[in-house]
């Protein structure tokens, strides 16, 4: 055996842990034991008071370090101190769990058997450490505002002033917070039958003298690197204390600035050196290191946040606004983030299967037609509590919003509305009446509309046209509206009274909408999202030919001439980006975010090849990965290097309906393979791939995904000349499972249809979701990878009778009982939209049923529906994120790279000249 050298002065513990996290590095392992083996044993002995138990606990601790080395994230200024604290806490936790287990099983036997060979028996030691163990257990259940100051004060050895400095509060507030935290902890301990005081906490952590470890210990510890065993469910680390181990690792990361010995259970403070507080990270590190970070947002002070309905509301609707001000803010936001062009078509139902979701339009596309933006304004108005409706007029679609008891036209499509003499905004009826009266006096223009354009020039539209249009603020002198595609002449024709109604006249109509889409950028190690202020000519309807003019038209020119006046800093409107994921197979870092990683070993586990491979050849291995995107997929590919053992097989399958059905798409042979996924993922936002592998030696040496995506440039966090404040944030660590499908079965093949999500239908007519009797229902099963936090769902529906409608219901007991969350009720005329949020979800729920239960006396149907199940993303938490901006100033390339080290922070980017935006790239930062 090789003798371990004396502790090398040049070895950095944090660097050693980094090497061990990447591979089983024998040299690094030897350095770790030389530096800290004796310290780990000493910490374990201080807890157990027994040489043999301390040896066992040290072995468990080293196995835990080997398995969890990748979770260490150095914090504070002194990484060496942070790493030592991390190791000591793991040793103490393993020792505490081992003592508790030994005491339960062998209380009397071990006391008699060990006799004089122990300084004290485990049961005796338990009396003094049980309180410490229980304190740590109860700390897990306290909220952060209580847990952090207590842990810093009692475990980290920080006084009130240092706690205050670390938490960025006053010393007085620190004392109050500690007092309240201690009360909360005492209450929890009291409920457990334990009377506790601050003095008792200190007394429980006494330190016996530490003997040397048994001969040969260091060699045995060195051999653990190659041991196939990791802390298992049967080990003391994981049996009752795995959660304590996670807390211990987290605590060490949080208090990286405290003296390492202050983390030892029962450690005596150094007499000569007082602990020096270090700056703490504002976001506690999770343990193990999170496998993904979700709800990542980067926002510029130059661009409003429209990433969700709630974010949009915060950006545009302020306290104290009148309903009129709210209506105008809704109109302005639609003008800013949606441009008039032939609309994107996703085949998800409604008018010509166009996109009628306001937040999706703002973020993914940025363009659409008049019916689309009419639906956007209807949904936004109803979201803030205002009534809204649509109108079909002559060759145009417009919305109205109601306030002060009257209806008001707000046309964001052609960027206009029309104040009356009293300052209030005219309705469609008032415009039709006013223009109709003018035509009565000038019938020659009604008979020959071509005369209108020259008539209105030179301001004549204002002097000699209908009075109702004379205060239109968005006409120029020649009567053109801001985009210069329409003008006074077209307004005169649109509101002439004609329309598509049954009598050939204009009519009220509901431009049905979907609601629920929101931006949720989720990143895993190896994943990168690139969004560009440019495009490569790709768009969602390439299969239909052509594309919107705003793909090439420059902002401030042509039909986008108006956009800079509304804050547009983009190059044009359509953006093409990429979402790439290079799966870290060899290290095993993919496991925490994979939906399934069954019967798989990776190189970090056993040093075997390929990078990930079948563990037990007697049964299949499965790797299932989900690929969600906030932006619509235009195409993509999966590339991998397959290795098959003797008689081994690999099968690749695909699912685009949340794993309900799987379609085999390949049986790859050995070697590098790339599979084009466009035919499977085109117009999708989410899909899954599953590798099923059999045979010893079968696996993958590499696995990578690349995707083309479409996004709107307008909603990206652009920069302007001068100082730009950039806000980085991560929201709740949640993901979302979505059910949205075409209600028209004819769209099968172009898009998912309702039947793809396995609903149960009762008295629902084939084809459209129309009740075939007096009552009926459609029920969707929902199963999520993590605990459901809320259900957001609803529909665009028709219920013509006051007794018609749909009850929006949920069940969490497999359909035994249903709760009616709300009702989409009639009468609606042509239709209405109803979308709700249901948050009363039982804890630890991952399965639900969502039911639309309908009643019909006249006509009851669903035209669009969407269900979003938000859930806690497994193994998710904050990790540092790398944010890279690129742009040009006077043709010179510029770049800003920022590492966001906390979950919410701001920084500044300064542009000396007006920037030409390039790209924004998001990825998890290297440790």
Buried (B, 14 or more C-beta within 10 A) or exposed (E): EEEBEEEEEEBBBBBBBBBBBBEBBEEBBBBBBBBBBBBBBBBBBBBBBBBBBBBBBBBBBBBBBBBBBBBBBBBBEBBBBBBBBBBBBBBBBBBBBBBBBBBEEBEEEBBEEBEEEBBBBBBBBBEBBBBBBBBBBBBEEBEEEBBBBBBBBBBBBBBBEBBBBBBEBEBEBBBEBBEEBBEBBBEBBEEEEBEBEBEEBEEBBBBBEBEEBEEEBBEBBBEBBEEEEBBEEEBBBBBBBBEBBBBBBBBBBBBBBBBBBBBBBBBEEEEEEEBEBBEBBEBBBBBBBBBBBBBBBBBBBBBBBBBBBEBBBEBBBEEEBEBBEBBBBBBBBBBBBBBBBBBBBBBBBBBEBBBBBBBBBBBBBBBBBBBBBBBBBBBBBBBBEBEBBBBBBBEBBBBBBBBEEEBBBBBBBBBBBBBBEEEBBBBBBBBBBBBBEBBEEBEEBBEEEEBBBEBBBEBBBBEEBBEBBBBBEBBEEBBBBBBEBBBBBBBBBBBBBBBBBEEEBBBBBBBBBBBBBBBBBBBBBBBBBBBBBBBEEBBBBEEEEEBBBBBEBBBBEBBBBBBEEBBBBBBBBBBBBBBBBBBBBBBBBBBBBBBBBBBBBBBBBEEBEBBBBBBEBEEBBBBBBBBBBBBBBBBBBBBBBBBBBEEBBBBBBBBBBBBEEBEEBBEBEEEEBEBEBEEBBBBBBBBBBBBBBBBBBBBBBBBBBBBBBBBBBBBBBBBBEEEBEBBBBBBEBBBBBBBBBBBBEEBBEBBBBBBBBBBEBBBBEEEBBBBEEEEBBBBBBBBBBBBBBBBBBBBBBBBBBEBBBBBBBBBBEEEEEBEEBBBBBBBBBBBBBBBBBBEEBEEEBBBBBBBBBBBBBEBBBBBBBBBBBBBBBBBBBBBBBBBBBBBBBEEEEBEBEBEBBEBBBEEEBEBEBBBBBBBBBBBBBEB
